[in-house]
Structures are given as C-alpha cells and as structure tokens.
Amino acid sequence: MRELNDCTNCPRLSAFLAEVRQRHPDYHARPVLPFGDPAAQLLVVGLAPGLHGANRTGRPFTGDYAGILLYETLHRYGFANRSVSVSRDDGLTLSNCRITNAVKCLPPANKPEPAEIRACNCYLSAELRDSPQVRVILALGQIAHKAVLAAVGLKQSALPFAHGSRHALPDGRVLIDSYHCSRYNTQTKRLTTAGFHDVFDAIRREL
C-alpha cells in the first residue's frame, strides 16, 4: 500500500492535509490505509477519514464518534477482540473483517467531491481484485455504496441504495447496505443500534 500512502492525486485534498499537518503536527494527516484481517471475508466500506478520528489516529473509524457503534457491533458479532477503538496501538484486532473507506484522505467539511471519489476508486477496485476471499461487502452510506458499484464495474443506477438491502454482485459477492454510523444518523435515530444489529444479523447469515 506504499503507493496509496504517498498518494497526492487529488490537489484539494493534498493541500488540505498539508494545512492540517501544520495545525496538528501530531496527527496522521495522510491517506488512511485499510485496517483488519488481510484474509477477511467481510469488507466494511466507509466514506472517508474524520478530522479528529481516523485522520488523527491513522486507523479507520478510530478515535471518533462514528467508530463507537461500529466497533461495539463488530465486537458483539465476533469480528473484533475489543468493543472500543481509540488508537492504533490499543491492542484491537479484527478477525475475518477488514475496514476501508471510499475516499482515503480527509475531505474538507467531510464532503469529498465527485472527482475525488472517482480518483480514489482505483484503490478500492484493487483491494477487491486482490481479495478474492471477500464474500460480503458492507457499504456504510450511499457514497460507499456507489463506490463499490464503480469498483466492480457497475453503473451507479444499477443497484439502488437502501438501508438493509442485499444486492448480488456479478462476481458472486454480496453487497449489503446500511446507513452510515455517523453522529448525525445515530443521534437522530435514523440509524438505531437495533437497526445496525439487523444488518449484522444478515451479514452473519451470509457468512
């Protein structure tokens, strides 16, 4: 993943990360690599690193609000050895699960531009190509859902996003959708703990 670690393909994102490194010299503030079991059957795809979460710690969904429900649920369903993720050296490990993002760099206001999503899709496409053992892909949110479609060569309109939906992909894998476990979605109850557990019940049945 050295190429990804050094990626500067998106000028706006590269410039923003340089600003963040100046303001927060102790932050990771670079592309965030996938985390978890390299032989995983489950691949979780999020949106992008959060400013004070993955962008700070260098690990997806680590140190920010969005990771609270995700890691609690991964632990509940046997994919993680701990229910809390706070830093890269906290001892947390994933089993049969790997986490990545549709966009690997922190975007301003947490909103990547369409061209940036497209530019970063080559990494997700390569990750899927190089991971034939992945059987289930969990897309957290519509952007992640569309990124997965692009990565497997499908049109954006081919499979509509809907929380809890199951989609059979042409390569035999299964794509399952969930609302993103963001602070907004959980605090407004758009995504409830029970609703997220329903998604993971479906994932366990697939695996």
CORBEL-V148138 format. One record per backbone hydrogen bond with DSSP energy under -1.0 kcal/mol. NH is the residue of the N-H (numbers start at 1). CO is the residue of the C=O. E is the energy in kcal/mol with one decimal. If there is no record, write none. Layout:
# CORBEL-V148138
nh=(NH & NH)
co=(CO & CO)
e=(E & E)
This chain:
# CORBEL-V148138
nh=(5 & 6 & 7 & 14 & 15 & 16 & 17 & 18 & 19 & 20 & 21 & 22 & 23 & 24 & 27 & 28 & 29 & 32 & 35 & 37 & 40 & 42 & 43 & 44 & 45 & 46 & 55 & 57 & 58 & 62 & 63 & 67 & 68 & 71 & 72 & 73 & 74 & 75 & 76 & 77 & 78 & 79 & 80 & 81 & 90 & 95 & 98 & 99 & 100 & 102 & 103 & 110 & 111 & 117 & 118 & 119 & 120 & 123 & 125 & 126 & 127 & 128 & 129 & 130 & 131 & 134 & 135 & 136 & 137 & 138 & 139 & 140 & 141 & 141 & 145 & 146 & 147 & 148 & 149 & 150 & 151 & 152 & 153 & 154 & 158 & 164 & 165 & 167 & 169 & 172 & 174 & 175 & 176 & 177 & 178 & 182 & 186 & 187 & 188 & 190 & 191 & 196 & 197 & 198 & 199 & 200 & 201 & 202 & 203 & 204 & 205 & 206 & 207)
co=(1 & 2 & 4 & 10 & 11 & 12 & 13 & 14 & 15 & 16 & 17 & 18 & 19 & 20 & 24 & 56 & 55 & 104 & 99 & 97 & 37 & 96 & 136 & 98 & 138 & 100 & 50 & 53 & 54 & 59 & 85 & 64 & 65 & 67 & 68 & 69 & 70 & 71 & 72 & 73 & 75 & 74 & 74 & 93 & 87 & 79 & 42 & 35 & 44 & 46 & 47 & 107 & 108 & 113 & 114 & 115 & 116 & 120 & 121 & 122 & 123 & 124 & 125 & 126 & 128 & 131 & 41 & 41 & 174 & 43 & 176 & 45 & 139 & 178 & 141 & 142 & 143 & 144 & 145 & 146 & 147 & 148 & 150 & 149 & 155 & 177 & 162 & 175 & 173 & 169 & 135 & 167 & 137 & 165 & 139 & 180 & 182 & 183 & 184 & 185 & 185 & 192 & 193 & 194 & 195 & 196 & 197 & 198 & 199 & 200 & 201 & 202 & 203)
e=(-2.4 & -1.5 & -1.7 & -2.7 & -2.5 & -2.0 & -2.5 & -1.9 & -1.8 & -2.3 & -2.5 & -1.4 & -2.0 & -3.1 & -2.2 & -1.0 & -3.0 & -2.8 & -2.5 & -2.5 & -1.7 & -1.2 & -2.4 & -3.0 & -3.3 & -2.6 & -2.2 & -2.8 & -3.0 & -1.6 & -1.7 & -1.1 & -1.7 & -2.7 & -1.9 & -2.2 & -2.6 & -2.2 & -2.2 & -2.1 & -1.5 & -3.1 & -1.0 & -1.9 & -1.3 & -2.9 & -2.0 & -3.4 & -2.8 & -2.2 & -2.4 & -2.1 & -1.9 & -2.1 & -2.3 & -2.3 & -1.8 & -1.4 & -2.7 & -2.2 & -2.2 & -2.3 & -2.4 & -2.5 & -1.1 & -1.9 & -2.5 & -2.5 & -2.9 & -2.7 & -2.7 & -2.8 & -1.2 & -2.7 & -2.1 & -2.7 & -2.2 & -2.2 & -2.0 & -2.4 & -2.2 & -1.5 & -1.3 & -3.1 & -1.8 & -2.5 & -2.5 & -3.0 & -2.9 & -2.1 & -2.2 & -3.1 & -3.0 & -2.1 & -2.1 & -1.1 & -2.3 & -2.8 & -2.0 & -1.2 & -2.3 & -2.2 & -2.4 & -2.0 & -1.3 & -1.8 & -2.3 & -1.8 & -1.9 & -2.5 & -1.8 & -1.8 & -1.9)
